[in-house]
Amino acid sequence: MKPEVVLELLEAAAEKLQVRVNYEPLQTSVVHGGLCRVKGEYRIIVDKRASAEERVTTLATALAQVMKLSGIALDDAALELPPKVREVLRMHEPGTPAGRGAAGGRTAAA
């Protein structure tokens, strides 16, 4: 599945979760955005200059964090996520080896 298609599906999932996604020009070339909370609501900020693949990684990592923090399961029928999107989110879940690396989380040495 093309990154642009996955990105659209992740944006739709964010909308279902009532998470606002903003595309802004960020000043750093290392981080392409992430999750924040504004006035009690989750918001994902994505570097609008990032590639489609980087946008997918940023959005998937942030959505996986929102779902974990909110106690929402990936297999929740209410989300109606295609299997490929669930797979992408699962790869970016906090606490998984891939998720820790993608999210910039701590390693065992930290």
N, C-alpha and C positions, 0 to 999 in steps of 0.2 A: 504494500500500500504506500502511495506517495506521501512524503512528509506533509505536504500541503493539505491532503485529505485527512490525515491523522490530526493535524492542527485544528482543522474545522470541527472535527468530532470532539476533540478535547475542549474547544471553546464552547460547544453545545453542552458538554457535561458540566462545565463551569457555570453556565447559565442555569442549568437544572439545580445545581447546588447553591444557587444565588451568590456566586462569587464573581465579583467584577474583574474583568481582565482589561488592563490598560497597556497600550504600546507607547513607550516613551523613548526618546534618545537618551541613553545612559552614558555617563562619562567614562566608565571603565571598560576595558576590553577583556577583562578576566571573568567578570560575573555578568550574565545576560539577564538578570532580573531575579525575582523570587516572590515569596509570600510575605505579606504584611497584614496588619490589622488596623483599620481606620474606623474610629468611632464604633468599635465593637463588631465590625463586619470585615470578613476576609476580603483581601484584594490581592491580585497577582499583577505585578508589574513586569513587563517583558521589554527588552531592548528592541526597538523597532528596526534597528540596523542589523540585528542578528540574522543568521541564515535560518531557513525553515527547520532544519534539523536542531539547531540550538534553541529555537523557539519551542519545538516539541519537547525537548529535554527540560527546559525551564518550566513550561506549563504542566507537564506530567509530574515533575518532582513536587511542584507546589500543590497540585490537586491531590496527589497521594498524601501529602502532609495534612491537607484540609480533611480528607476522608478519615485519616487515622485520628486526628484530634476530635473530630465530630462523631467518631464511632460508627461510620458508615462502611459497610462491607462492599468490596468490589463487585460481588455477585448480587448486589441489591437489585431486585427486579424493577424498582421504580426508576432507576437510572437508564435502563435499557441500553447499555453500552455494547457496541459490537465486540466480538471476541478479541480482535486485534488491539482495540483501544484498552480493553481490560489487561491484555498482556503488556502493553506499554506502561500502564499505570503500575502493574505488579512489579515490573523491572525497576521502578523508581520509588517503591515504598520505602519509607524510613525504616532503618533497622535491617534491611537486606544488604548483602555485600554490594550489589549494583546501586541500590538506592543510597547507600552511604557515600559511595564515590561520586555519584551524580549530584547529590545534594551538598557535597562538601562537608559531610558530617565527620565526627571524630573517628579515629582509628583506635585500635587496641593500645597503641603506644601513647596516644594523647592523653 
